[in-house]
Amino acid sequence: MSSSVIDFIATEARFGARNYEPIGVVLSRGEGVWVWDTEGNRYLDCLSAYSAVSQGHCHPKILAAMVEQARRLTLTSRAFHNDQLALFYEEIAALTGSHKVLPMNSGAEAVESAIKSVRKWGYEVKGVPDGQAEIIVCANNFHGRTLAIVGFSTDPETRAHFGPFAPGFKIIPFGDAAALEQAITPNTVAFLVEPIQGEAGVIIPPAGYFTKVRQLCTANNVMLVLDEIQTGLGRTGKLLAEQHEGIEADVTLLGKALSGGFYPVSAVLSNNDVLGTLRPGQHGSTFGGNPLACAVARAALRVLVEEGMVENAARQGARFLEGLKDIRANTIREVRGRGLMLAVELHPEAGRARRYCEALQSKGILAKDTHEQTIRIAPPLVITSDQVDWALERLASTLTQDFS
């Protein structure tokens, strides 16, 4: 590392809270699937800011929409109407088939908003006794880092010394429809679940799982809430991951790629029942639904569709997955993925996945480890076949590398 890179990292360590452990690279520019560090080295981004830059870094059409709107009007608060919000509502509802939209900023805010809304629906529509609403969640979930959310996490690192936590959550195994059936009671208002567990290491449920989940939720008048903040908007090769099993959630949560990485934008998409219970003054956000956010989100959705990014994710994801499975390395325990949401899980004896990510950095690829043994691979949806093949060559040489 040069002295300037060391200075950047040292300054972060001196002044910043140590709540992250980033790979030792200092990035300064991005375009499409590529990012450059402060020394001019180029890397293929295989994280996409946890899917927030699915449309590629600094997409010119999203940038143009942001600059144009920033010159006109950025923020009004929801005390007044603006000329972008209604258009955002109309376009995202048409694209996803939703009836109601609640705009927020971060993914965690969308999750919190959904929790509040399904509880309110449970009390006012389903007739659950006040204060008794239950929400079922899955072990190894990741829905954000607010106090309520970490309260139903099963990750000790996420929970330790942050309590006491809010009650009302029941944890079951992921991918186990029988466990869901057993957990449902008359007080159950919702099942909150990721279609694919991203932070857990790209864990894909058994085929038919969500078909059964949908049937159970419908039969028991339970709202199915799908957290598609990472999986949604093309990441898995479908617009929404729920489409792989042909189901529809009652509540869908979007974020990250909803702005193409330019601005924090999230949304709760719902049937009329759940969001229809909210009344003026009962929930809100100063920045939620602001005109700048709406203009950016509209452009981000538009390029996703017009440039065929969802279809490209399906094609290139299949190519990438097949190429990963063809790598013959004793280090690899399992390869899994759907679309461009991929993971390579290593055998414990191979050592921590982080050292492989650091080796990939030296070969021009930026990927991120999770849960000690797993390398996550999630490039922007604009990646080409040649770029996939280029990445596979470097992944193969790294995964067969002798670190002893």
Secondary structure in CASP SS format (residue, H / E / C, confidence):
PFRMAT SS
TARGET T0000
AUTHOR 0000-0000-0000
METHOD secondary structure of the structure
MODEL  1
M C 1.00
S C 1.00
S H 1.00
S H 1.00
V H 1.00
I H 1.00
D H 1.00
F H 1.00
I H 1.00
A H 1.00
T H 1.00
E H 1.00
A H 1.00
R H 1.00
F H 1.00
G C 1.00
A C 1.00
R C 1.00
N C 1.00
Y C 1.00
E C 1.00
P C 1.00
I C 1.00
G C 1.00
V C 1.00
V C 1.00
L E 1.00
S E 1.00
R E 1.00
G E 1.00
E E 1.00
G E 1.00
V C 1.00
W E 1.00
V E 1.00
W E 1.00
D E 1.00
T C 1.00
E C 1.00
G C 1.00
N C 1.00
R E 1.00
Y E 1.00
L E 1.00
D E 1.00
C C 1.00
L C 1.00
S H 1.00
A H 1.00
Y H 1.00
S H 1.00
A C 1.00
V C 1.00
S C 1.00
Q C 1.00
G C 1.00
H E 1.00
C C 1.00
H C 1.00
P H 1.00
K H 1.00
I H 1.00
L H 1.00
A H 1.00
A H 1.00
M H 1.00
V H 1.00
E H 1.00
Q H 1.00
A H 1.00
R H 1.00
R H 1.00
L C 1.00
T C 1.00
L C 1.00
T C 1.00
S C 1.00
R C 1.00
A C 1.00
F C 1.00
H C 1.00
N C 1.00
D C 1.00
Q C 1.00
L H 1.00
A H 1.00
L H 1.00
F H 1.00
Y H 1.00
E H 1.00
E H 1.00
I H 1.00
A H 1.00
A H 1.00
L H 1.00
T H 1.00
G C 1.00
S C 1.00
H C 1.00
K E 1.00
V E 1.00
L E 1.00
P E 1.00
M E 1.00
N C 1.00
S C 1.00
G H 1.00
A H 1.00
E H 1.00
A H 1.00
V H 1.00
E H 1.00
S H 1.00
A H 1.00
I H 1.00
K H 1.00
S H 1.00
V H 1.00
R H 1.00
K H 1.00
W H 1.00
G H 1.00
Y H 1.00
E H 1.00
V H 1.00
K H 1.00
G C 1.00
V C 1.00
P C 1.00
D C 1.00
G C 1.00
Q C 1.00
A C 1.00
E E 1.00
I E 1.00
I E 1.00
V E 1.00
C E 1.00
A C 1.00
N C 1.00
N C 1.00
F C 1.00
H C 1.00
G C 1.00
R C 1.00
T C 1.00
L H 1.00
A H 1.00
I H 1.00
V H 1.00
G C 1.00
F C 1.00
S C 1.00
T C 1.00
D C 1.00
P H 1.00
E H 1.00
T H 1.00
R H 1.00
A C 1.00
H C 1.00
F C 1.00
G C 1.00
P C 1.00
F C 1.00
A C 1.00
P C 1.00
G C 1.00
F E 1.00
K E 1.00
I E 1.00
I E 1.00
P C 1.00
F C 1.00
G C 1.00
D C 1.00
A H 1.00
A H 1.00
A H 1.00
L H 1.00
E H 1.00
Q H 1.00
A H 1.00
I C 1.00
T C 1.00
P C 1.00
N C 1.00
T E 1.00
V E 1.00
A E 1.00
F E 1.00
L E 1.00
V E 1.00
E C 1.00
P C 1.00
I C 1.00
Q E 1.00
G C 1.00
E C 1.00
A C 1.00
G C 1.00
V C 1.00
I E 1.00
I C 1.00
P C 1.00
P C 1.00
A C 1.00
G C 1.00
Y H 1.00
F H 1.00
T H 1.00
K H 1.00
V H 1.00
R H 1.00
Q H 1.00
L H 1.00
C H 1.00
T H 1.00
A H 1.00
N C 1.00
N C 1.00
V C 1.00
M E 1.00
L E 1.00
V E 1.00
L E 1.00
D E 1.00
E C 1.00
I C 1.00
Q C 1.00
T C 1.00
G C 1.00
L C 1.00
G C 1.00
R C 1.00
T C 1.00
G C 1.00
K C 1.00
L C 1.00
L C 1.00
A H 1.00
E H 1.00
Q H 1.00
H H 1.00
E C 1.00
G C 1.00
I C 1.00
E C 1.00
A C 1.00
D C 1.00
V E 1.00
T E 1.00
L E 1.00
L E 1.00
G C 1.00
K H 1.00
A H 1.00
L H 1.00
S H 1.00
G C 1.00
G C 1.00
F C 1.00
Y C 1.00
P C 1.00
V C 1.00
S E 1.00
A E 1.00
V E 1.00
L E 1.00
S E 1.00
N C 1.00
N H 1.00
D H 1.00
V H 1.00
L H 1.00
G C 1.00
T C 1.00
L C 1.00
R C 1.00
P C 1.00
G C 1.00
Q C 1.00
H C 1.00
G C 1.00
S C 1.00
T C 1.00
F C 1.00
G C 1.00
G C 1.00
N C 1.00
P H 1.00
L H 1.00
A H 1.00
C H 1.00
A H 1.00
V H 1.00
A H 1.00
R H 1.00
A H 1.00
A H 1.00
L H 1.00
R H 1.00
V H 1.00
L H 1.00
V H 1.00
E H 1.00
E C 1.00
G C 1.00
M H 1.00
V H 1.00
E H 1.00
N H 1.00
A H 1.00
A H 1.00
R H 1.00
Q H 1.00
G H 1.00
A H 1.00
R H 1.00
F H 1.00
L H 1.00
E H 1.00
G H 1.00
L H 1.00
K H 1.00
D C 1.00
I C 1.00
R C 1.00
A C 1.00
N C 1.00
T C 1.00
I E 1.00
R E 1.00
E E 1.00
V E 1.00
R E 1.00
G E 1.00
R E 1.00
G C 1.00
L C 1.00
M E 1.00
L E 1.00
A E 1.00
V E 1.00
E E 1.00
L E 1.00
H C 1.00
P H 1.00
E H 1.00
A H 1.00
G C 1.00
R C 1.00
A H 1.00
R H 1.00
R H 1.00
Y H 1.00
C H 1.00
E H 1.00
A H 1.00
L H 1.00
Q H 1.00
S H 1.00
K C 1.00
G C 1.00
I E 1.00
L E 1.00
A C 1.00
K E 1.00
D E 1.00
T E 1.00
H C 1.00
E C 1.00
Q C 1.00
T E 1.00
I E 1.00
R E 1.00
I E 1.00
A C 1.00
P C 1.00
P C 1.00
L C 1.00
V C 1.00
I C 1.00
T C 1.00
S H 1.00
D H 1.00
Q H 1.00
V H 1.00
D H 1.00
W H 1.00
A H 1.00
L H 1.00
E H 1.00
R H 1.00
L H 1.00
A H 1.00
S H 1.00
T H 1.00
L H 1.00
T C 1.00
Q C 1.00
D C 1.00
F C 1.00
S C 1.00
END
